[in-house]
Amino acid sequence: MNKVEPRTLSGFMELLPKDQLKFNKLYDAIRSTYEQFGFLPLDTPIIEASEVLLAKAGGETEKQIYQIQRGDSNLTLRFDLTVPLAKYVAKNYGELFFPFRRYQIGKVYRGERAQKGRYREFYQCDIDIIGDDKLSIINDAEIPYIIYNVFTNMGLKNFVIKINNRKLLNGFFSFLKVEDKSVDIMRIIDKIEKIGTANVIEELKTFDIDEEIINKIIAFINTRGTNNDIITSLESFDITNDLYQTGLEELKTVVDYAYAFGMSNDTLSIDLRISRGLDYYTGTVYETFLKDYRELGSICSGGRYDNLAEYYTDRKLPGVGISIGLTRLFDKLLELNLVEDEEIEVSDALIIPMTDNFKYIIECYNKLTSNNKRIQIFYDKRSVKSMINYAIKLNIPNVIFIGDEEVLNKTITIKNLDSYEQKTIKIENIDEEF
Amino acid sequence: MNKVEPRTLSGFMELLPKDQLKFNKLYDAIRSTYEQFGFLPLDTPIIEASEVLLAKAGGETEKQIYQIQRGDSNLTLRFDLTVPLAKYVAKNYGELFFPFRRYQIGKVYRGERAQKGRYREFYQCDIDIIGDDKLSIINDAEIPYIIYNVFTNMGLKNFVIKINNRKLLNGFFSFLKVEDKSVDIMRIIDKIEKIGTANVIEELKTFDIDEEIINKIIAFINTRGTNNDIITSLESFDITNDLYQTGLEELKTVVDYAYAFGMSNDTLSIDLRISRGLDYYTGTVYETFLKDYRELGSICSGGRYDNLAEYYTDRKLPGVGISIGLTRLFDKLLELNLVEDEEIEVSDALIIPMTDNFKYIIECYNKLTSNNKRIQIFYDKRSVKSMINYAIKLNIPNVIFIGDEEVLNKTITIKNLDSYEQKTIKIENIDEEF
């Protein structure tokens, strides 16, 4: 028979069991943290009608989507979890209770050019808090505390959540009378860490912005110091613009309450260069960095938006949310050796049969599992060495030998594969002795 | 702005939070049971190259697949989890340890005609045990015990796992000299419960099988009684055919060891009418039924196969596995009111602020959460009644009132929404009193 090469498409992650276990551990840490904070689960289809999914999209997004033509239906694979959320909330508005706190962890699809670290299928892990007409700013202060808990529970250390406010930036640009270019300015300064200050200045010049104004923008976004220092500076600038003052007030409030939740200058840091590229955000914005690996870019981003679902409903649904791109993050953490090394034990012991009396072996198995032990039996005839090797490779910490002597004496012989200690115990004493 | 109707495609399940919580509880029960039995997790892409996914497929499958044309690439959404497993094992053979016990829970896609209870996107929850060249028959005896544990952990009762052996059937057909028609015969008798004996006889006649032979087949598959009765009958039939005898020996062995694991005549039942439609299976076959709802059909099916990945590799990889179609099962269980009614509490308490002193509120929140309580704060200003209503709708069992008096006295007032009992406690005593 002609064989087909068993290949996996490039840009699609497919892990060996050892790594999949590690991936799942991070996945579970994210999920359980989201649940601990009272977020409700959501699971929307991966396929949606194109007209629904692309109600807003345009430009870059459209080029990257996966589309399916099926009969008369034009279908699209979801490219994020935010658009499906917007659809869901608009569709089920009457059945939901607001503020609607939902999490969704699922795969999304973008046909990006394949290159290392870029995935076409990847997990997003999102939370959003959606208000009905209004949503208190204190929600924005809880978000960094949730991010902090998520990454701590994932076993990560030495990360910092950067925070800024788009009203502050927009107000400042308005004060400088370049508000008509604010979308472009934010898109460009968003890249400052990647391309450097000199290149940002060059790019800004192409938008016909005065050099003096550019210098003011650069000086402004480079305001540094502790959170208190920065707020003091922002207050001292004497910028007479309402939007600026509203943004400043919001930023102060968010930082203030975030501190109350337990954040510090070390874990939460105002950074006026953070703007998020998307025009979607309207207030607080967040990015998260591993301090020792800034080159990874933001590992968790999000922000406040005025209106989630304007393409589907007239209702005003403001919200605040974040997203973790787990597939790419996992890939990087693995590469940098930052995933906790402690291996996951899938079973507590492997029974190695040295007799054909499987009735007795299964009797022991039942005794052990009823004592809450996770046990595997190696049913196939192989050398003892290769069975022990199976246990070692699967990180099963103990093997249990059962041979004719054990059958005769109603015992089992347990060997720990770390210490190589071995003991023979009566099966009636399993509860106490293993 | 023109609004797009926020609709979800038919044939795609999208649940309200209340039902999603119930779905996740079943999902988690399946996953944790699979893990308890030592199965390793696998997560393959939803999209694969068409040539890989369709290496074997033909006929009905091809018609139902979702295909994506992207540049030169012809891509297909997976329609089951078995073909991706075959690809994965062939691809990663050198890195896996056999027997390879893997579970995979994920969405699969079939463009079936939309009708009630039929889904185009649905979860399959699979386990398989793959051997390298050989795989002991005792694995086949562990499978019913795993099915039993899965459904018990899902909270289901009164189900039965039906078991049969295809060698037995094929051997019998060979003995009757109709082995060239055995695929068709099995496909037809597989439908006996659905279409009835008379229709099965009619269909068999169209394949030009003698009436006498048909009667023998019908009499054979209708052999009834306890497992022991059936085995005694099968032994007494005096069918001189090696395949039949091998199948009988396997069936006896599987039932015998399954009993050792703890199965009984009540939970495991030989049924000679079970054949599974697919020509894929070569030995033991399983189906699972809710005794009071036979009309649901099998809720968990599977069996033994000789060769998992013959389209990708020359290696012989025998295996045994089962699959649960969770989406359809959940739909039916919900409809029949068989999902445990006990609602899931997403949080332990909701803080209802009756003061603007959020610093104090957050202080109480921190105290409570550090005592492992899952707490939400209702930040937005709304009537107390509507905040209590939010707690009730989300099944949060307690509300905590914090007003100026509580701030002054460093207390919180907890009200249980079931008993309506209310008490005011010092925040320093939270650990003991809540």
Chai-1 contact restraints between the chains, C-beta under 6 A:
chainA,res_idxA,chainB,res_idxB,connection_type,confidence,min_distance_angstrom,max_distance_angstrom,comment,restraint_id
A,K3,B,Y312,contact,1.0,0.0,6.0,A-B,restraint_1
A,V4,B,E51,contact,1.0,0.0,6.0,A-B,restraint_2
A,V4,B,V52,contact,1.0,0.0,6.0,A-B,restraint_3
A,V4,B,A55,contact,1.0,0.0,6.0,A-B,restraint_4
A,V4,B,Y311,contact,1.0,0.0,6.0,A-B,restraint_5
A,V4,B,Y312,contact,1.0,0.0,6.0,A-B,restraint_6
A,P6,B,K87,contact,1.0,0.0,6.0,A-B,restraint_7
A,P6,B,A90,contact,1.0,0.0,6.0,A-B,restraint_8
A,P6,B,K91,contact,1.0,0.0,6.0,A-B,restraint_9
A,P6,B,Y312,contact,1.0,0.0,6.0,A-B,restraint_10
A,L9,B,A49,contact,1.0,0.0,6.0,A-B,restraint_11
A,F12,B,P45,contact,1.0,0.0,6.0,A-B,restraint_12
A,E14,B,T44,contact,1.0,0.0,6.0,A-B,restraint_13
A,L16,B,E95,contact,1.0,0.0,6.0,A-B,restraint_14
A,P17,B,L40,contact,1.0,0.0,6.0,A-B,restraint_15
A,Q20,B,P41,contact,1.0,0.0,6.0,A-B,restraint_16
A,N24,B,P41,contact,1.0,0.0,6.0,A-B,restraint_17
A,Q36,B,R374,contact,1.0,0.0,6.0,A-B,restraint_18
A,G38,B,V346,contact,1.0,0.0,6.0,A-B,restraint_19
A,G38,B,S347,contact,1.0,0.0,6.0,A-B,restraint_20
A,G38,B,Q376,contact,1.0,0.0,6.0,A-B,restraint_21
A,L40,B,P17,contact,1.0,0.0,6.0,A-B,restraint_22
A,P41,B,Q20,contact,1.0,0.0,6.0,A-B,restraint_23
A,P41,B,N24,contact,1.0,0.0,6.0,A-B,restraint_24
A,T44,B,E14,contact,1.0,0.0,6.0,A-B,restraint_25
A,P45,B,F12,contact,1.0,0.0,6.0,A-B,restraint_26
A,P45,B,E121,contact,1.0,0.0,6.0,A-B,restraint_27
A,A49,B,L9,contact,1.0,0.0,6.0,A-B,restraint_28
A,E51,B,V4,contact,1.0,0.0,6.0,A-B,restraint_29
A,V52,B,V4,contact,1.0,0.0,6.0,A-B,restraint_30
A,A55,B,V4,contact,1.0,0.0,6.0,A-B,restraint_31
A,Y66,B,I68,contact,1.0,0.0,6.0,A-B,restraint_32
A,I68,B,Y66,contact,1.0,0.0,6.0,A-B,restraint_33
A,I68,B,I68,contact,1.0,0.0,6.0,A-B,restraint_34
A,K87,B,P6,contact,1.0,0.0,6.0,A-B,restraint_35
A,A90,B,P6,contact,1.0,0.0,6.0,A-B,restraint_36
A,K91,B,P6,contact,1.0,0.0,6.0,A-B,restraint_37
A,E95,B,L16,contact,1.0,0.0,6.0,A-B,restraint_38
A,F97,B,Y390,contact,1.0,0.0,6.0,A-B,restraint_39
A,F97,B,K393,contact,1.0,0.0,6.0,A-B,restraint_40
A,E121,B,P45,contact,1.0,0.0,6.0,A-B,restraint_41
A,S136,B,Y379,contact,1.0,0.0,6.0,A-B,restraint_42
A,S136,B,D380,contact,1.0,0.0,6.0,A-B,restraint_43
A,I138,B,F358,contact,1.0,0.0,6.0,A-B,restraint_44
A,I138,B,Y379,contact,1.0,0.0,6.0,A-B,restraint_45
A,N139,B,Y379,contact,1.0,0.0,6.0,A-B,restraint_46
A,A260,B,K359,contact,1.0,0.0,6.0,A-B,restraint_47
A,A260,B,I362,contact,1.0,0.0,6.0,A-B,restraint_48
A,F261,B,I362,contact,1.0,0.0,6.0,A-B,restraint_49
A,Y311,B,V4,contact,1.0,0.0,6.0,A-B,restraint_50
A,Y312,B,K3,contact,1.0,0.0,6.0,A-B,restraint_51
A,Y312,B,V4,contact,1.0,0.0,6.0,A-B,restraint_52
A,Y312,B,P6,contact,1.0,0.0,6.0,A-B,restraint_53
A,V346,B,G38,contact,1.0,0.0,6.0,A-B,restraint_54
A,S347,B,G38,contact,1.0,0.0,6.0,A-B,restraint_55
A,F358,B,I138,contact,1.0,0.0,6.0,A-B,restraint_56
A,K359,B,A260,contact,1.0,0.0,6.0,A-B,restraint_57
A,I362,B,A260,contact,1.0,0.0,6.0,A-B,restraint_58
A,I362,B,F261,contact,1.0,0.0,6.0,A-B,restraint_59
A,R374,B,Q36,contact,1.0,0.0,6.0,A-B,restraint_60
A,Q376,B,G38,contact,1.0,0.0,6.0,A-B,restraint_61
A,Y379,B,S136,contact,1.0,0.0,6.0,A-B,restraint_62
A,Y379,B,I138,contact,1.0,0.0,6.0,A-B,restraint_63
A,Y379,B,N139,contact,1.0,0.0,6.0,A-B,restraint_64
A,D380,B,S136,contact,1.0,0.0,6.0,A-B,restraint_65
A,Y390,B,F97,contact,1.0,0.0,6.0,A-B,restraint_66
A,K393,B,F97,contact,1.0,0.0,6.0,A-B,restraint_67
